[in-house]
Amino acid sequence: MEAFLASSIFVVLAEMGDKTQLLAMAFAVRYNWRTVMWGVFVATVLNHMFAVAVGAYLTKFIPISYIQITAALSFILFGLWTIRGDELNSEDEKVCRSPFWTVAIAFFIAEMGDKTQLATVALAAKYSAAIAVWMGTTTGMMVADGLGIIVGIVLGKKIPEQIIKWFAAIIFIVFGVVGLYQTVPSSFWTYPVIAAGLIGLAVSIYFSYRLGAAK
């Protein structure tokens, strides 16, 4: 019980204002809150199970910085995808699955190399109670992200759809860019590289918008 409670409380506190809580809010203004909740739940269960089972060994084979860079790039792609928008057929059963998998995949990627995943590994080692820690960290994530979803529901009722779409896209892209800046060695960030990256990002945003407008 101690391991469960400690893990739950730690994650709730750690997630306040974290990117995954903000992502929950962003998704909740676009999708049904139940879909978001289930997506977050499945992603968290799998990610933290992974952390408890093999997370301690992951960095022996794959540097954690590589995982964080991949996650950051994925966030930028999610942002561009959000700007472009989805073309869904209401008669295709993918409609029911697409938002769920979008949320689940985004959250799974977001947690790779994140502090809560690393904390799950540390807590499991400290308490030698993998199942209790796994359940505790998952519960903590659901509580924290549930608060984000509630805020998203309230915002979604008051904000126009286009603003919601751009709000979600900006959150994705900002976290992706910040993640890259924090993870990639500082020696890489020369002025030409930064300028080229910003121009490339601006062009990508423009073409994503144009593709979405053309549908």
C-alpha positions as CSV (number, residue, x, y, z in Angstrom):
1,M,0.0,0.0,0.0
2,E,2.8,2.4,0.8
3,A,4.4,1.9,-2.7
4,F,1.0,2.5,-4.3
5,L,0.2,5.6,-2.4
6,A,3.7,7.1,-2.7
7,S,3.7,6.4,-6.5
8,S,0.2,7.9,-7.0
9,I,1.0,11.1,-5.0
10,F,4.4,11.6,-6.7
11,V,3.0,11.3,-10.2
12,V,0.0,13.6,-9.5
13,L,2.3,16.3,-8.2
14,A,4.9,15.7,-11.0
15,E,2.2,15.9,-13.7
16,M,0.7,19.3,-12.7
17,G,1.4,21.6,-15.6
18,D,3.4,18.8,-17.4
19,K,3.1,18.3,-21.1
20,T,1.0,15.2,-20.9
21,Q,-1.6,17.1,-18.7
22,L,-1.7,19.9,-21.3
23,L,-2.0,17.3,-24.1
24,A,-5.0,15.8,-22.3
25,M,-6.5,19.2,-22.2
26,A,-5.8,19.8,-25.9
27,F,-7.3,16.5,-26.9
28,A,-10.3,17.0,-24.8
29,V,-11.3,20.1,-26.7
30,R,-11.2,18.1,-30.0
31,Y,-12.5,14.6,-29.1
32,N,-15.0,13.0,-26.8
33,W,-13.7,13.0,-23.2
34,R,-14.3,9.3,-22.8
35,T,-12.2,8.6,-25.9
36,V,-9.4,10.7,-24.5
37,M,-9.6,9.1,-21.1
38,W,-9.4,5.6,-22.5
39,G,-6.5,6.6,-24.8
40,V,-4.6,8.1,-21.9
41,F,-5.4,5.0,-19.8
42,V,-4.2,2.5,-22.4
43,A,-1.1,4.5,-23.2
44,T,-0.2,4.9,-19.5
45,V,-0.7,1.3,-18.6
46,L,1.5,0.1,-21.5
47,N,4.1,2.7,-21.0
48,H,4.5,2.3,-17.3
49,M,4.4,-1.5,-17.6
50,F,7.2,-1.1,-20.1
51,A,9.1,1.2,-17.6
52,V,8.7,-1.2,-14.7
53,A,9.6,-4.3,-16.7
54,V,12.5,-3.2,-18.9
55,G,12.9,0.5,-18.5
56,A,15.9,0.0,-16.3
57,Y,17.7,-1.8,-19.1
58,L,16.6,0.4,-22.0
59,T,19.4,2.9,-21.7
60,K,22.0,0.1,-21.8
61,F,21.0,-0.4,-25.5
62,I,19.5,2.9,-26.6
63,P,20.7,6.2,-25.1
64,I,17.8,8.0,-23.5
65,S,18.6,11.1,-25.5
66,Y,17.7,9.2,-28.7
67,I,14.3,8.3,-27.3
68,Q,13.7,11.9,-26.3
69,I,14.7,13.2,-29.7
70,T,12.4,10.7,-31.4
71,A,9.5,11.8,-29.1
72,A,10.2,15.5,-29.8
73,L,10.1,14.9,-33.6
74,S,6.9,12.9,-33.2
75,F,5.3,15.8,-31.4
76,I,6.1,18.2,-34.2
77,L,4.6,15.7,-36.7
78,F,1.5,15.4,-34.5
79,G,1.2,19.2,-34.6
80,L,1.5,19.4,-38.4
81,W,-1.0,16.6,-38.7
82,T,-3.4,18.5,-36.4
83,I,-3.1,21.6,-38.6
84,R,-3.8,19.6,-41.7
85,G,-6.8,17.9,-40.1
86,D,-8.3,14.5,-40.6
87,E,-10.6,13.5,-43.4
88,L,-12.8,10.9,-41.7
89,N,-15.8,9.1,-43.3
90,S,-18.6,8.8,-40.7
91,E,-19.6,5.4,-42.2
92,D,-16.2,3.9,-41.9
93,E,-15.5,2.2,-38.5
94,K,-12.1,3.9,-38.4
95,V,-14.0,6.9,-37.2
96,C,-14.5,5.2,-33.8
97,R,-10.9,4.1,-33.6
98,S,-8.9,7.0,-35.1
99,P,-9.2,9.5,-32.3
100,F,-8.5,6.8,-29.7
101,W,-5.3,5.6,-31.4
102,T,-4.3,9.2,-32.0
103,V,-4.5,9.9,-28.3
104,A,-3.0,6.6,-27.2
105,I,0.0,6.8,-29.5
106,A,0.6,10.5,-28.7
107,F,0.6,9.8,-25.0
108,F,2.8,6.7,-25.3
109,I,5.4,8.7,-27.2
110,A,5.1,11.6,-24.8
111,E,5.9,9.4,-21.9
112,M,9.0,7.9,-23.5
113,G,12.0,9.3,-21.6
114,D,9.7,11.6,-19.6
115,K,10.2,12.2,-15.9
116,T,7.2,10.1,-14.9
117,Q,8.5,7.1,-16.8
118,L,11.9,7.5,-15.3
119,A,10.3,8.0,-11.9
120,T,8.4,4.7,-12.4
121,V,11.6,2.9,-12.9
122,A,13.2,4.5,-9.8
123,L,10.1,3.9,-7.6
124,A,9.9,0.2,-8.7
125,A,13.6,-0.2,-7.7
126,K,13.1,1.6,-4.4
127,Y,10.1,-0.3,-3.2
128,S,10.8,-3.6,-5.0
129,A,7.0,-3.8,-5.7
130,A,6.6,-3.5,-9.5
131,I,2.9,-4.1,-9.5
132,A,2.0,-1.7,-6.8
133,V,4.2,1.0,-8.4
134,W,2.8,0.3,-11.8
135,M,-0.8,0.7,-10.5
136,G,0.1,3.7,-8.4
137,T,1.8,5.7,-11.2
138,T,-1.1,4.8,-13.6
139,T,-3.6,6.0,-11.0
140,G,-1.7,9.2,-10.5
141,M,-1.5,9.9,-14.3
142,M,-5.3,9.3,-14.6
143,V,-6.0,11.8,-11.8
144,A,-3.7,14.5,-13.2
145,D,-4.7,14.1,-16.8
146,G,-8.4,13.8,-15.8
147,L,-8.1,17.3,-14.4
148,G,-6.6,18.4,-17.8
149,I,-9.5,16.7,-19.6
150,I,-12.1,18.6,-17.4
151,V,-10.4,21.9,-18.3
152,G,-10.5,20.8,-22.0
153,I,-14.2,20.1,-21.9
154,V,-14.9,23.5,-20.4
155,L,-12.8,25.2,-23.0
156,G,-14.2,23.2,-25.9
157,K,-17.7,24.5,-25.2
158,K,-16.6,28.1,-25.4
159,I,-14.0,28.2,-28.1
160,P,-14.5,28.0,-31.9
161,E,-13.2,24.8,-33.7
162,Q,-10.5,26.5,-35.7
163,I,-9.0,28.1,-32.5
164,I,-9.2,24.7,-30.8
165,K,-7.3,23.1,-33.7
166,W,-4.5,25.7,-33.7
167,F,-4.3,25.6,-29.9
168,A,-3.7,21.8,-30.0
169,A,-1.3,22.0,-32.8
170,I,0.8,24.8,-31.2
171,I,1.0,22.7,-28.0
172,F,2.4,19.8,-29.9
173,I,4.8,21.8,-31.9
174,V,6.1,23.9,-29.0
175,F,6.8,20.8,-26.9
176,G,8.5,19.2,-29.8
177,V,10.8,22.2,-30.4
178,V,11.5,22.6,-26.7
179,G,12.2,18.9,-26.4
180,L,14.7,19.0,-29.3
181,Y,16.4,22.1,-27.9
182,Q,16.8,20.5,-24.5
183,T,18.0,17.1,-25.7
184,V,20.3,17.9,-28.7
185,P,23.8,19.0,-27.6
186,S,24.1,22.8,-27.4
187,S,27.1,22.7,-29.8
188,F,24.6,21.7,-32.6
189,W,22.5,24.8,-32.2
190,T,24.4,27.3,-34.4
191,Y,22.6,30.3,-35.7
192,P,22.4,28.9,-39.3
193,V,20.9,25.6,-37.9
194,I,18.4,27.5,-35.8
195,A,17.4,29.7,-38.7
196,A,17.1,26.8,-41.1
197,G,15.0,24.8,-38.6
198,L,12.6,27.7,-38.0
199,I,12.2,28.3,-41.7
200,G,11.6,24.6,-42.3
201,L,9.1,24.5,-39.6
202,A,7.3,27.6,-40.9
203,V,7.1,26.1,-44.4
204,S,5.8,22.8,-43.0
205,I,3.1,24.6,-41.1
206,Y,2.1,26.6,-44.2
207,F,1.8,23.5,-46.4
208,S,0.0,21.6,-43.7
209,Y,-2.5,24.4,-43.5
210,R,-2.8,24.6,-47.3
211,L,-3.4,20.9,-47.5
212,G,-6.1,21.1,-44.9
213,A,-7.8,24.0,-46.5
214,A,-7.8,22.3,-49.9
215,K,-9.8,19.3,-48.6
